[in-house]
Each structure stands twice: as C-alpha cells, then as structure tokens.
Amino acid sequence: MEEERQKESIDRGNRVKLLKKLIVSTLVMGVTVPWVLCAALFVQTTGIRKNLETERGEKQELSSQIEELEEIIQKQEEKIAQVTDQMSEHEARMEAELQEEIASIQEELGAEEQETVHKVYLTFDDGPSKNTNEILDILKKYDVKATFFVLGKPGKENEAALKRIVEEGHSLGMHSYSHKYADIYASKESFAEDFQEIQSFLQDVTGVTSRLYRFPGGSSNTVSDVDIHELIGYLEEQGVVYYDWNVSSGDASSQELSEETIYQNCIAGIAGRSNSVVLLHDAAGKSTTVEALPRIIETLLKMDNVEILPITEDSEPVQHVKAEKSEN
C-alpha cells in the first residue's frame, strides 16, 4: 500500500511539474508572442512609414522638378515670344527694304528701258513748197509728228502751209530766210540780220517764236566766211538751239534719187542708233522723197522701241560742231 502511495505521489509531482511547465510555457508564449508580433508590426509599420515618407519625398521632389520645368518652359516661351517679335520686326524691315530695292531696280530698269528707246526725228528742210501739204497729209495719216526747218517764203499758200505745220503739232524750225550762202555767211552781222528776218517772219505768220535752227549746209559747212563758232555763239545769245543730222536720205543731191534709194538710205542710216535725226527735203523737185515717206514711216512703226518724234528745245541735239566749242 505504501508503495502505491509513493508511486501516486511521484506521479502527482510529475503531473504538477508538467503542469507548471505548461503554465510557464503558456505564460512565456503569451508574453513573447505579442511582443514578437508587436516588434514585427513595428518593423513593418516603420518600413511602411519610411516608404510613405520616401514616396512623399519623391513626390515633393517630383513636384518641385515639375515646377522648375514649368518655370523653365515659361521663361523659354517668353524668350520665344520675344525672339518672334524681333523676327517679325526684322521681317517687316527686310520686307520694306526689299520693296524699296525692288522699286529702285524697277525705276532703274524703267530708266534703262527709256534710254534704249530709239528716237527718230524726221526733219524736212527748204519748205514750204508745193509738196508740203502732201507731206503733212502723210504724217497725219500715220499720226506722226515731224520737224520743218523752213525758209522765208511769203505768199498765201506758203503761209497757209506754215500755219498748218504749227496747228497739226509739228515743230517749226528756221533754216535761214534767204538760203543764200554767200549773203548769210558773209559776216556775223549778215547772219544775224538773216536770222532776225526769218524769226520775225515766222512769228508774224504763225504766232510762234521759233527756237530751233539749222544752218544752211549744216554747222560743218565749208562755205562760211565767218568762223562757225561765232555764229553758234550768236544763236546761244538768242536762246536758240541748232540741230544738224546724223542720217541723210541723200535727196539733197541735184540728181534726183529713186524712191527706193531714199528709203534704203534712211533705214540703213537709222539702224544701230539710239538717236536719229533724218535729213529730208521739202522742195518742189523732191517728189521721190514724198513717195518714199510712207514706206519709211511704216518700217519705223514696225520696229521695236522706236518712237518718231518732233524736235523740241528739250531734244538731245545732233551737232556736227559742238556748242561747247563756241568762242563768244
């Protein structure tokens, strides 16, 4: 019996110890596990907080970078706008300068084009004559103006022809009153007397004070007893311009030329010039000149850049002896 009690006592002691161990283990587990869990949660929470703080910092940094970029973009846009304004102003200046340059070039080209116009002056010496009205009819038909260097020929028909020359817009020039070389060129005084006579005659008949003169035989004539420069000086004193010629029809010859020859002489002489003063004659024996005149005009009108004009005081003079060589 005693042994059984001892055995039971031992078993009971073992059970108590085991129970104590279980209680202690439970207590340890009860205390440890929460701490472990708390520690784990703390660590996890700390990590999450750090991540959140990192993300927040990154977001703030990113936001700051975005703000900086926006500021940079704004500044660049302002610079672009400024450069655009400057370019617009520069463009406007360049456009204005270009337009001025174009206008200048066009003006120069226009001036060059005007300079390249071939001016042809048809001039008739020695009239009026029985052919004058027929010559005027031809000029009227083609709407062409010419220049008549006339002589002092009183008379109803001649005076009517002189008036018609003026009325129809042609230029009236002087070719001396008498056309007598020996009298005109005997002295400066005789030349002046003849000049005054033809100028007064034309003024009385037509009302025009002519300022155009053509020396009988031209300024290069070799028959004058007076130095031609003295006579040129006299004309300058009277405010008169003298005109010679650089194209001759050849009809001044005492031998009558054919209409074809006169035509060819005129057209060949005009070719290659920019300023042509054509010498023709309005005299009773110059019928072939009248016959050649329509062909001459028609050919000139078909040429490019050719103008048929009357001589005026503003026309560039053709002079065999230049005015600047005159000795006053």
SEFI-671248 format. One line per field, with one value per residue: x negated, y, z negated of N, C-alpha, C in turn. Coordinates in Angstrom, 2 decimals, decimal comma. Example, Ala and Ser with C-alpha at 12.3 -4.5 7.8 and 13.67 -1.06 7.14 Angstrom:
2
n.xx	-13,19_-12,85
n.yy	-5,69_-2,25
n.zz	-7,80_-7,08
ca.xx	-12,30_-13,67
ca.yy	-4,50_-1,06
ca.zz	-7,80_-7,14
c.xx	-13,20_-12,90
c.yy	-3,30_0,03
c.zz	-7,80_-7,87
//
This chain:
328
n.xx	-0,83_-1,85_-3,76_-2,31_-1,15_-3,36_-4,16_-1,96_-2,25_-4,57_-3,82_-1,89_-3,46_-5,00_-3,08_-2,35_-4,67_-4,82_-2,52_-3,20_-5,26_-3,81_-2,18_-4,05_-5,24_-3,06_-2,62_-4,99_-4,83_-2,53_-3,37_-5,63_-4,92_-3,03_-4,83_-6,65_-5,02_-4,29_-6,74_-7,29_-5,17_-5,84_-8,23_-7,32_-5,51_-7,20_-8,71_-6,75_-6,08_-8,49_-8,61_-6,38_-7,15_-9,36_-8,15_-6,55_-8,50_-9,72_-7,59_-7,29_-9,76_-9,54_-7,35_-8,52_-10,49_-8,86_-7,64_-9,90_-10,55_-8,25_-8,56_-10,93_-10,03_-8,12_-9,78_-11,26_-9,23_-8,60_-11,00_-10,95_-8,69_-9,63_-11,80_-10,34_-8,84_-10,95_-11,91_-9,70_-9,65_-12,14_-11,64_-9,67_-11,15_-13,02_-11,30_-10,31_-12,71_-13,31_-11,18_-11,71_-14,14_-13,34_-11,63_-13,51_-15,15_-13,28_-12,75_-15,25_-15,44_-13,28_-14,23_-16,46_-15,14_-13,79_-15,98_-16,85_-15,03_-14,60_-14,91_-13,56_-13,84_-12,17_-13,09_-12,50_-13,88_-14,02_-11,40_-8,39_-6,78_-5,34_-4,98_-4,51_-1,92_-1,15_-3,06_-2,35_0,18_-0,46_-1,90_0,15_1,89_0,53_0,35_-1,95_-4,52_-6,63_-9,54_-9,98_-12,30_-12,26_-12,17_-12,20_-9,45_-7,26_-3,73_-0,43_0,25_-2,07_-2,23_0,11_-0,55_-2,60_-1,17_0,43_-1,45_-2,15_0,38_1,02_-0,65_-3,37_-6,92_-8,34_-11,03_-13,91_-15,61_-17,18_-16,47_-16,87_-18,43_-20,70_-23,92_-26,22_-25,39_-24,35_-26,53_-28,46_-29,24_-29,19_-27,28_-25,62_-24,62_-23,22_-21,29_-19,83_-18,89_-17,23_-15,30_-14,03_-13,05_-11,29_-9,50_-8,29_-7,10_-5,25_-3,57_-2,69_-2,54_-4,32_-7,35_-10,14_-12,64_-14,43_-17,04_-18,60_-21,62_-22,17_-23,53_-24,55_-26,22_-28,79_-29,54_-31,59_-31,64_-31,28_-32,33_-32,80_-33,98_-32,44_-31,94_-31,54_-29,04_-27,55_-27,81_-26,35_-23,74_-23,34_-23,24_-20,77_-19,12_-18,64_-18,65_-20,67_-20,40_-21,83_-22,19_-22,27_-21,59_-21,23_-19,04_-19,91_-18,67_-19,39_-20,96_-21,65_-20,94_-18,15_-17,09_-15,98_-12,88_-13,26_-16,02_-16,19_-14,58_-16,07_-18,47_-17,64_-16,61_-18,82_-20,62_-19,44_-19,49_-21,00_-21,42_-20,61_-19,52_-18,27_-18,49_-16,93_-17,67_-15,69_-14,09_-11,89_-10,95_-10,19_-11,20_-11,44_-9,93_-10,25_-11,04_-8,71_-7,29_-8,73_-8,31_-5,94_-6,64_-8,99_-8,01_-6,18_-7,91_-9,49_-7,56_-7,03_-9,25_-10,85_-10,75_-10,94_-10,45_-8,83_-9,43_-8,85_-11,31_-12,20_-12,97_-13,99_-15,01_-17,71_-20,42_-21,77_-24,83_-27,17_-29,34_-30,26_-28,45_-29,75_-32,23_-32,14_-33,16_-32,73
n.yy	-1,19_1,15_1,58_2,01_4,44_6,05_5,86_7,06_9,54_10,36_10,38_12,26_14,49_14,66_15,30_17,78_19,22_19,05_20,40_22,91_23,52_23,68_25,81_27,83_27,82_28,56_31,06_32,28_32,12_33,58_36,08_36,50_36,10_38,22_40,32_39,74_39,84_42,51_43,67_42,83_44,04_46,67_46,93_46,48_48,53_50,70_50,37_50,73_53,35_54,60_54,04_55,42_57,98_58,21_58,00_60,24_62,19_61,78_62,43_65,10_66,03_65,43_67,03_69,48_69,47_69,44_71,93_73,52_72,83_73,78_76,49_76,94_76,33_78,34_80,58_80,05_80,15_82,82_83,91_82,85_84,14_86,75_86,59_85,93_88,27_90,02_88,87_89,25_92,04_92,39_91,01_92,65_94,99_94,01_93,34_95,85_97,07_95,40_95,91_98,56_98,23_96,71_98,55_100,49_99,09_98,56_101,15_101,85_99,99_100,86_103,37_102,58_101,26_103,39_104,78_103,08_103,36_103,99_106,98_108,71_111,36_112,92_115,20_118,06_120,06_123,35_123,98_126,08_124,19_123,12_120,54_120,38_120,19_117,63_116,08_116,69_115,52_112,81_112,43_112,99_110,88_108,69_109,47_110,84_112,98_115,61_117,62_120,81_122,66_125,71_128,18_131,73_132,41_134,27_134,52_133,46_130,64_129,41_130,53_129,57_126,87_126,94_127,70_125,46_123,49_124,20_124,11_121,40_120,21_119,87_120,56_123,77_125,03_127,14_127,81_129,67_132,82_133,53_131,49_131,83_131,23_132,85_135,39_134,99_133,93_135,87_137,64_138,04_139,88_139,90_137,35_137,53_139,40_138,03_135,93_137,30_138,16_135,80_134,70_136,67_136,75_134,17_134,35_136,39_135,20_132,73_133,06_131,85_131,87_130,77_128,56_126,89_125,95_125,37_125,32_126,49_124,13_122,92_122,88_122,20_123,21_124,34_126,74_129,12_132,42_133,30_132,31_129,47_129,10_131,61_132,22_130,24_131,04_133,39_132,41_131,07_133,25_134,23_132,40_130,10_126,82_124,81_122,37_119,65_116,79_113,18_111,17_110,79_111,18_111,48_112,99_115,58_115,89_117,18_115,59_113,63_111,19_107,77_106,57_104,17_104,24_106,47_105,54_103,24_104,49_105,96_103,98_102,27_104,08_104,66_102,31_100,76_103,03_105,16_107,58_109,27_111,68_112,53_113,64_115,15_116,56_119,21_120,24_121,61_119,97_117,44_114,99_112,22_111,90_112,39_110,20_108,11_108,47_107,28_104,51_104,64_105,56_103,50_101,31_102,15_102,29_99,64_98,70_97,61_99,40_101,98_105,41_107,96_111,28_114,85_117,45_119,25_121,96_120,59_118,28_115,99_117,40_116,83_117,62_118,79_120,46_121,02_122,75_123,51_124,21_126,75_130,11_132,83
n.zz	0,00_-0,77_1,10_3,33_2,66_2,61_5,27_6,47_5,38_6,55_9,26_9,11_8,48_10,74_12,59_11,63_12,00_14,75_15,33_14,34_16,04_18,38_17,74_17,35_19,85_21,32_20,25_20,97_23,77_24,07_23,35_24,95_27,67_28,29_27,97_29,92_32,11_31,92_32,26_34,86_36,15_35,60_36,93_39,54_39,72_39,44_41,75_43,66_43,07_43,66_46,36_47,17_46,45_48,11_50,63_50,40_50,24_52,69_54,29_53,58_54,41_57,10_57,70_57,20_59,18_61,41_61,12_61,46_64,07_65,37_64,86_66,24_68,84_69,14_69,09_71,39_73,28_73,06_74,00_76,58_77,56_77,44_79,21_81,48_81,85_82,35_84,69_86,32_86,46_87,68_90,02_91,10_91,49_93,33_95,40_96,08_96,88_98,99_100,72_101,27_102,58_104,76_105,97_106,57_108,35_110,35_111,11_112,10_114,14_115,64_116,33_117,82_119,84_120,98_121,90_123,86_125,84_129,20_130,62_133,26_135,46_137,93_140,28_142,29_144,71_146,31_147,02_147,03_149,72_152,87_152,22_149,53_148,29_149,11_147,82_145,18_145,15_145,32_142,93_141,14_141,67_140,60_138,03_137,09_135,94_137,13_138,00_139,36_141,00_142,10_144,80_145,58_147,15_148,41_149,15_149,99_150,13_149,17_146,61_145,52_145,41_143,54_141,26_141,02_140,41_137,78_136,49_136,65_134,89_135,42_135,30_135,71_137,32_138,03_141,08_142,14_143,82_146,54_147,64_149,08_149,37_149,77_148,96_146,36_144,87_145,07_143,09_139,50_138,86_141,12_140,98_138,58_139,29_141,27_139,68_137,82_139,55_140,55_138,16_137,23_139,38_139,26_136,77_137,17_139,06_137,95_135,20_133,58_131,84_133,01_131,73_132,76_134,93_138,07_139,65_142,95_145,09_142,87_139,61_140,07_142,47_145,23_146,42_145,16_144,52_142,06_138,85_137,74_135,07_133,99_135,00_133,84_131,20_131,34_131,80_129,38_127,67_128,40_127,34_128,77_130,14_132,18_134,78_136,39_138,47_138,43_140,07_143,46_146,16_148,67_150,54_151,00_153,13_156,40_158,42_159,10_156,85_156,70_155,34_153,93_153,34_151,62_149,53_148,69_147,91_145,67_143,84_143,53_142,41_139,98_138,54_135,76_134,23_131,39_131,35_133,84_136,30_139,09_142,31_144,65_147,57_148,28_150,98_154,24_156,29_155,19_155,43_155,23_152,65_151,23_152,16_150,99_148,32_146,96_146,85_145,36_142,87_142,20_141,93_139,77_137,74_137,35_136,10_133,07_129,98_131,08_131,49_133,20_133,34_132,91_133,11_130,22_127,95_125,85_126,85_127,43_128,97_132,25_133,39_135,65_135,26_132,07_129,51_127,20_128,02_128,88_129,32_127,62
ca.xx	0,00_-2,80_-4,44_-1,33_-1,01_-4,58_-4,08_-0,95_-2,81_-5,56_-3,05_-1,24_-4,54_-5,38_-1,99_-2,42_-5,82_-4,43_-1,53_-3,94_-5,96_-2,81_-1,74_-5,18_-5,36_-1,91_-2,87_-6,09_-4,27_-1,55_-4,10_-6,62_-4,27_-2,58_-5,99_-7,20_-4,07_-4,41_-8,01_-7,12_-4,29_-6,60_-9,18_-6,55_-4,96_-8,33_-9,04_-5,68_-6,20_-9,64_-8,22_-5,47_-7,94_-10,18_-7,25_-6,15_-9,67_-9,88_-6,50_-7,61_-10,88_-8,99_-6,53_-9,45_-11,09_-7,82_-7,51_-11,09_-10,40_-7,21_-9,16_-11,87_-9,21_-7,52_-10,83_-11,58_-8,12_-8,76_-12,11_-10,48_-7,79_-10,47_-12,52_-9,35_-8,56_-12,12_-11,93_-8,62_-10,13_-13,21_-10,99_-9,00_-12,20_-13,57_-10,28_-10,30_-13,94_-13,20_-10,26_-12,44_-15,15_-12,61_-11,18_-14,70_-15,56_-12,28_-12,95_-16,45_-15,11_-12,43_-15,09_-17,25_-14,24_-13,56_-17,20_-17,04_-14,07_-15,25_-14,17_-13,79_-13,30_-12,09_-13,20_-12,35_-14,49_-13,80_-10,00_-7,33_-6,79_-4,10_-4,87_-4,32_-0,61_-1,13_-3,85_-1,52_1,25_-1,05_-2,18_1,44_2,42_-0,16_0,32_-3,37_-4,93_-7,95_-10,11_-10,18_-13,22_-11,71_-12,78_-11,28_-8,76_-5,93_-2,72_0,75_0,19_-3,17_-1,88_1,13_-1,27_-3,31_-0,16_0,87_-2,53_-2,02_1,69_1,09_-1,54_-4,74_-7,85_-8,70_-12,40_-14,42_-16,70_-17,57_-15,40_-17,14_-19,17_-21,81_-25,12_-27,15_-24,87_-24,19_-27,82_-29,44_-29,72_-28,32_-26,17_-24,68_-23,96_-22,25_-20,19_-19,01_-18,23_-16,14_-14,25_-13,23_-12,34_-10,17_-8,53_-7,52_-6,28_-4,13_-2,65_-2,15_-2,45_-5,32_-8,74_-10,92_-13,92_-15,17_-17,73_-19,51_-22,47_-22,22_-24,75_-24,95_-27,23_-30,11_-29,73_-32,93_-31,48_-31,14_-33,49_-32,90_-34,18_-31,11_-31,78_-30,97_-27,60_-26,97_-27,72_-25,23_-22,49_-23,22_-22,80_-19,35_-18,36_-18,24_-19,45_-20,81_-20,35_-22,28_-21,58_-23,20_-21,11_-20,86_-18,31_-20,62_-17,86_-19,91_-21,70_-20,97_-20,42_-17,01_-17,26_-14,75_-12,18_-13,90_-17,31_-15,91_-14,09_-17,19_-19,41_-17,08_-16,51_-20,18_-21,25_-18,80_-19,86_-22,15_-21,48_-19,59_-19,00_-18,47_-17,90_-16,94_-17,60_-14,86_-13,86_-10,54_-11,18_-9,36_-11,76_-11,72_-8,73_-10,56_-11,08_-7,31_-6,92_-9,41_-7,94_-5,06_-7,40_-9,91_-7,23_-5,65_-9,02_-9,85_-6,50_-7,08_-10,45_-10,69_-11,33_-11,20_-9,48_-9,02_-9,13_-9,28_-12,37_-11,83_-14,15_-14,49_-15,58_-19,18_-20,80_-22,86_-25,56_-28,45_-30,29_-29,63_-28,19_-30,72_-33,45_-31,91_-34,01_-31,88
ca.yy	0,00_2,29_1,74_2,59_5,84_6,73_5,93_8,05_10,85_10,70_10,70_13,58_15,50_14,81_16,00_19,19_19,83_19,19_21,47_24,16_23,79_24,13_27,15_28,75_27,91_29,34_32,45_32,81_32,30_34,68_37,37_36,61_36,22_39,59_41,22_39,45_40,40_43,97_44,05_42,65_45,11_47,92_46,94_46,63_49,89_51,61_50,25_51,39_54,80_55,05_54,01_56,53_59,21_58,23_58,33_61,62_62,99_61,69_63,22_66,51_66,34_65,41_68,23_70,61_69,41_69,85_73,38_74,11_72,67_74,71_77,82_77,00_76,37_79,67_81,51_79,77_80,67_84,28_84,17_82,56_85,24_87,92_86,36_86,00_89,69_90,60_88,36_89,92_93,39_92,26_90,64_93,85_95,88_93,39_93,45_97,24_97,31_94,65_96,65_99,75_97,78_96,33_99,79_101,14_98,32_98,79_102,50_101,82_99,27_101,74_104,40_101,95_100,99_104,65_105,14_102,22_103,71_104,62_108,18_109,08_112,67_113,18_116,65_118,49_121,37_124,14_124,30_125,26_124,02_122,51_119,20_120,44_119,67_116,18_115,54_116,80_114,51_111,50_112,43_112,92_109,53_107,76_110,11_111,05_114,39_115,84_118,96_121,51_123,81_126,41_129,40_132,87_132,38_134,89_134,10_132,89_129,18_129,06_130,93_128,61_125,63_127,18_127,65_124,07_122,79_124,50_123,66_119,94_119,72_119,66_121,59_124,75_125,49_128,11_127,32_130,97_133,43_133,53_130,29_132,23_131,04_133,98_136,51_134,61_133,67_136,92_138,20_137,74_140,83_139,46_136,16_137,98_140,07_136,98_135,22_138,13_138,25_134,56_134,53_137,63_136,31_133,03_134,83_137,15_134,31_131,62_133,39_131,05_132,35_129,54_128,49_125,80_126,46_124,50_126,09_126,06_123,36_122,33_123,63_121,78_123,68_124,90_127,93_130,33_133,30_133,58_131,13_129,00_129,23_132,93_132,15_129,40_131,91_134,32_131,67_130,84_134,51_134,39_131,31_129,20_125,60_124,41_120,92_119,08_115,48_112,05_110,24_111,55_110,44_111,66_113,73_116,93_115,88_117,83_114,49_113,02_109,80_106,98_106,37_103,04_104,68_107,33_104,64_102,44_105,39_106,31_102,82_101,82_105,05_104,63_101,06_100,80_104,28_105,36_108,93_109,51_112,88_112,19_114,80_115,04_117,90_119,62_121,19_121,30_118,89_116,25_114,14_110,86_111,94_112,23_108,81_107,19_108,78_106,29_103,28_104,93_105,62_102,17_100,47_102,61_101,94_98,19_98,41_97,60_100,50_103,15_106,50_109,04_112,46_116,16_118,07_120,36_122,55_119,62_117,12_115,93_117,86_116,26_118,80_118,46_121,26_121,07_124,06_123,86_124,72_128,10_131,16_134,03
ca.zz	0,00_-0,91_2,40_4,25_2,32_3,06_6,74_6,81_5,03_7,62_10,47_8,93_8,55_12,17_13,27_11,19_12,72_16,15_15,39_14,14_17,32_19,36_17,35_17,63_21,32_21,82_19,87_21,85_25,11_24,01_23,28_26,05_29,00_28,54_28,19_31,27_33,08_31,86_32,89_36,31_36,64_35,52_38,07_40,77_39,72_39,71_43,18_44,44_42,86_44,44_47,79_47,42_46,42_49,33_51,74_50,23_50,62_54,15_54,89_53,39_55,32_58,46_57,83_57,30_60,51_62,38_61,01_62,09_65,53_65,82_64,83_67,38_70,05_69,22_69,49_72,80_74,07_73,10_74,90_77,94_77,94_77,66_80,47_82,55_82,07_83,01_86,07_87,05_86,75_88,67_91,27_91,62_92,02_94,53_96,44_96,53_97,63_100,25_101,58_101,74_103,55_105,98_106,60_107,13_109,53_111,39_111,61_112,93_115,37_116,44_116,91_118,87_120,95_121,66_122,60_125,02_126,88_130,35_131,01_134,66_135,79_139,36_140,47_143,69_144,98_147,53_147,31_147,64_151,17_153,37_151,64_148,08_147,88_149,29_146,71_143,97_145,25_145,00_141,49_140,44_141,85_139,69_136,72_136,82_135,92_137,72_137,81_140,62_140,97_143,27_145,31_145,65_148,44_148,28_150,12_149,35_150,00_148,27_145,24_145,06_145,09_142,27_140,19_140,86_139,71_136,35_136,00_136,58_133,84_135,85_134,83_136,74_137,13_139,01_141,95_142,74_144,60_147,99_148,03_149,98_148,58_149,89_148,17_144,94_144,22_145,40_141,82_138,37_138,94_142,15_140,44_137,58_140,00_141,88_138,58_137,30_140,57_140,59_136,89_137,22_140,39_138,74_135,66_137,74_139,79_137,14_133,78_132,86_131,84_133,14_131,03_133,40_136,12_138,81_140,56_144,36_145,27_141,59_138,86_140,57_143,85_145,51_147,27_144,36_144,37_140,62_138,01_137,36_133,61_133,72_135,31_132,78_130,03_131,54_131,57_127,93_127,07_128,71_126,70_129,86_130,25_133,58_134,98_137,65_138,73_138,48_141,10_144,65_147,19_149,94_151,51_151,22_154,39_157,55_159,23_158,42_156,44_156,74_154,07_153,27_152,81_150,46_148,48_148,19_147,21_144,36_142,95_143,22_141,53_138,66_137,85_134,85_133,46_130,37_131,55_135,27_136,91_140,52_143,19_145,85_148,13_148,72_152,09_155,42_157,12_154,38_155,43_154,79_151,18_150,82_152,46_150,06_146,93_146,31_146,57_144,25_141,62_141,91_141,46_138,43_136,80_137,09_135,33_131,61_129,21_131,93_131,40_134,17_132,54_133,42_132,31_129,34_127,30_124,88_127,54_127,46_130,31_133,04_133,85_136,28_134,48_130,77_128,96_126,16_128,64_129,36_128,76_127,54
c.xx	-0,87_-3,47_-3,48_-1,14_-2,20_-4,54_-3,10_-1,48_-3,79_-4,82_-2,40_-2,26_-4,93_-4,32_-2,02_-3,53_-5,44_-3,45_-2,20_-4,64_-4,98_-2,36_-2,81_-5,31_-4,25_-2,11_-3,95_-5,57_-3,31_-2,21_-4,95_-5,93_-3,73_-3,73_-6,59_-6,30_-4,16_-5,66_-7,90_-6,25_-5,02_-7,55_-8,44_-5,99_-6,04_-8,71_-8,02_-5,79_-7,36_-9,31_-7,32_-6,22_-8,80_-9,33_-6,83_-7,29_-9,89_-8,82_-6,80_-8,75_-10,40_-8,16_-7,41_-10,10_-10,11_-7,65_-8,69_-10,99_-9,36_-7,75_-10,12_-11,10_-8,61_-8,55_-11,20_-10,49_-8,21_-9,88_-11,70_-9,58_-8,59_-11,22_-11,57_-9,00_-9,71_-12,21_-10,87_-9,04_-11,21_-12,64_-10,33_-10,01_-12,76_-12,59_-10,24_-11,54_-13,90_-12,30_-10,93_-13,45_-14,49_-12,16_-12,35_-15,15_-14,59_-12,43_-14,17_-16,19_-14,24_-13,25_-15,92_-16,39_-13,96_-14,78_-17,37_-16,01_-14,80_-14,38_-14,57_-13,08_-13,34_-12,10_-13,18_-12,89_-13,89_-12,34_-9,65_-7,43_-5,45_-3,90_-4,50_-3,00_-0,52_-1,93_-3,04_-0,38_0,74_-1,33_-0,90_2,03_1,82_-0,27_-1,13_-3,67_-6,36_-8,40_-10,41_-11,11_-12,97_-12,49_-11,74_-10,65_-7,36_-4,99_-1,61_0,63_-0,92_-2,85_-0,82_0,47_-2,01_-2,35_0,28_-0,19_-2,38_-0,73_1,76_0,02_-2,95_-5,62_-8,27_-10,09_-12,81_-15,59_-17,29_-16,39_-15,65_-17,76_-20,28_-23,10_-26,02_-26,70_-24,84_-25,54_-28,89_-30,05_-28,76_-27,10_-25,14_-23,94_-22,87_-21,05_-19,26_-18,23_-17,03_-14,98_-13,40_-12,46_-11,12_-9,09_-7,67_-6,63_-5,06_-3,10_-1,96_-1,93_-3,46_-6,68_-9,64_-12,26_-14,79_-15,79_-18,56_-20,30_-22,30_-23,56_-25,24_-26,02_-28,65_-30,37_-31,10_-32,86_-31,43_-32,45_-33,74_-33,14_-32,82_-30,87_-31,23_-29,46_-26,86_-26,79_-26,57_-23,89_-22,27_-22,74_-21,31_-18,48_-17,88_-19,20_-19,51_-20,93_-20,88_-21,57_-22,67_-22,73_-20,67_-20,15_-19,02_-19,88_-18,29_-20,66_-20,90_-20,40_-19,30_-17,28_-15,92_-14,14_-12,84_-15,22_-17,13_-15,46_-15,25_-18,19_-18,92_-17,10_-17,89_-20,87_-20,71_-19,25_-21,09_-22,28_-20,41_-18,93_-19,29_-17,73_-18,06_-16,76_-16,82_-14,62_-12,43_-10,74_-10,42_-9,89_-12,00_-10,50_-9,03_-10,71_-9,68_-6,87_-7,52_-8,90_-7,01_-5,81_-8,35_-9,16_-6,73_-6,73_-9,42_-8,82_-6,49_-8,29_-10,15_-11,39_-11,72_-10,07_-9,82_-8,54_-9,49_-10,40_-11,77_-13,11_-14,77_-15,12_-17,11_-19,65_-21,90_-23,56_-26,91_-29,59_-29,64_-29,55_-29,25_-32,04_-33,31_-32,79_-33,22_-32,73
c.yy	1,25_2,60_2,39_4,07_6,61_6,93_6,99_9,45_11,33_11,11_12,07_14,69_15,78_15,62_17,48_19,91_20,08_20,33_22,83_24,56_24,32_25,55_28,17_28,96_28,79_30,81_33,09_33,08_33,46_36,03_37,56_36,88_37,62_40,55_41,01_40,06_41,93_44,45_43,95_43,76_46,46_48,07_47,19_48,04_50,92_51,58_50,96_52,90_55,36_55,09_55,19_57,86_59,35_58,64_59,79_62,56_63,00_62,52_64,71_66,94_66,41_66,66_69,46_70,66_69,87_71,37_74,09_74,02_73,63_76,14_78,01_77,12_77,76_80,71_81,33_80,30_82,19_84,67_83,95_83,68_86,50_87,81_86,46_87,45_90,36_90,16_89,02_91,34_93,36_91,93_91,85_94,82_95,34_93,51_94,86_97,56_96,62_95,39_97,90_99,37_97,41_97,57_100,51_100,44_98,55_100,18_102,56_101,12_100,11_102,82_103,83_101,70_102,27_105,05_104,32_102,49_104,46_105,79_108,58_110,41_112,85_114,70_116,99_119,91_122,02_124,45_125,71_125,22_123,43_121,11_119,21_119,83_118,16_115,49_115,57_115,79_113,13_111,40_112,30_111,51_108,56_108,32_110,28_112,54_114,51_117,26_119,57_122,71_124,59_127,67_130,52_132,94_132,97_134,39_133,35_131,39_128,77_129,39_130,01_127,29_125,77_127,10_126,21_123,24_122,97_123,92_122,15_119,35_119,41_120,80_122,48_125,30_126,44_127,52_128,49_131,53_133,23_132,23_130,59_132,24_132,28_135,17_136,18_134,54_134,71_137,51_137,80_138,64_140,38_138,20_136,57_138,65_139,04_136,23_136,01_138,17_136,99_134,36_135,45_137,21_135,17_133,44_135,58_136,23_133,31_131,97_132,64_131,72_131,12_129,66_127,37_126,32_125,35_125,37_125,59_125,36_122,70_123,15_123,29_122,27_124,34_126,18_129,22_131,11_133,64_132,27_130,71_129,12_130,60_132,92_131,28_130,23_132,88_133,62_131,40_132,10_134,75_133,31_130,29_128,01_125,21_122,89_120,57_117,75_114,42_110,94_111,09_110,66_110,51_112,51_115,18_117,04_116,56_116,78_113,79_111,56_109,07_106,87_105,25_103,45_105,55_106,48_103,86_103,30_105,70_105,13_102,30_102,78_105,02_103,42_101,26_102,07_104,29_106,72_109,31_110,76_112,72_113,45_114,46_116,46_118,06_120,70_120,71_120,12_117,60_115,33_112,72_110,79_111,73_110,79_107,84_107,33_107,74_105,00_103,48_104,89_104,24_101,24_100,86_102,20_100,45_97,80_98,45_98,83_101,70_104,16_107,54_110,32_113,74_116,70_119,20_120,91_121,60_118,40_117,17_116,33_117,02_117,45_118,38_119,21_121,51_122,48_124,47_124,37_126,16_129,09_132,47_135,29
c.zz	0,00_0,41_3,40_3,97_2,78_4,59_7,19_6,54_6,10_8,89_10,36_9,04_10,01_12,94_12,93_11,94_14,18_16,32_15,25_15,43_18,37_19,07_17,70_19,13_21,89_21,53_20,77_23,23_25,14_23,99_24,52_27,38_29,24_28,80_29,58_32,33_33,11_32,54_34,40_36,89_36,64_36,71_39,37_40,90_40,04_41,19_44,05_44,34_43,68_45,93_48,14_47,44_47,67_50,54_51,67_50,65_52,12_54,86_54,78_54,33_56,76_58,71_57,99_58,68_61,59_62,37_61,68_63,61_66,10_65,88_66,01_68,70_70,25_69,68_70,96_73,72_74,19_74,05_76,36_78,44_78,26_78,99_81,65_82,89_82,81_84,46_86,91_87,43_87,82_90,03_91,92_92,22_93,33_95,69_97,00_97,36_98,98_101,22_102,14_102,81_104,87_106,73_107,27_108,40_110,68_112,00_112,54_114,25_116,28_117,12_118,05_120,10_121,73_122,48_123,87_126,11_127,99_130,82_132,43_134,93_137,31_139,56_141,96_143,85_146,23_147,85_146,86_149,16_151,61_152,80_150,15_147,63_148,04_148,18_145,42_143,98_144,86_143,50_140,68_140,51_140,85_138,27_136,23_136,87_136,42_137,43_139,17_140,39_142,25_143,61_145,31_147,03_148,27_149,38_149,43_149,11_149,04_146,82_144,65_144,66_143,76_141,09_139,93_140,13_138,20_135,78_135,82_135,66_134,25_135,33_136,00_136,42_138,25_139,78_142,73_143,53_146,10_148,51_149,05_149,15_148,58_149,04_146,67_144,23_144,55_144,14_140,72_138,42_139,96_141,71_139,45_138,24_140,62_140,81_138,07_138,28_140,60_139,29_136,82_138,19_139,85_137,58_136,16_138,38_138,86_135,66_132,94_132,97_131,84_132,40_131,59_134,69_136,76_139,79_141,99_144,61_143,99_140,90_139,32_142,01_144,00_146,34_146,47_144,30_142,91_139,88_137,47_135,86_133,21_133,95_134,28_131,51_130,13_131,28_130,09_127,23_127,30_128,06_127,71_129,91_131,73_133,68_136,36_137,85_138,66_139,41_142,30_145,65_148,53_150,94_151,68_152,54_155,50_158,49_158,48_158,12_156,52_155,35_153,27_152,62_151,57_149,27_147,85_147,42_145,80_143,39_142,57_142,26_140,12_137,85_136,98_134,03_132,37_130,51_133,00_135,72_138,42_141,36_144,46_146,35_148,62_149,77_153,31_156,22_156,38_154,29_154,94_153,26_150,62_151,04_151,46_148,63_146,29_145,95_145,40_142,93_141,24_141,35_140,03_137,39_136,46_136,25_133,83_131,01_130,06_131,73_132,46_133,50_133,28_132,54_131,48_128,72_126,28_125,53_127,50_128,86_130,94_133,69_134,42_135,59_133,13_130,20_127,94_126,72_129,11_128,64_128,77_127,46
//
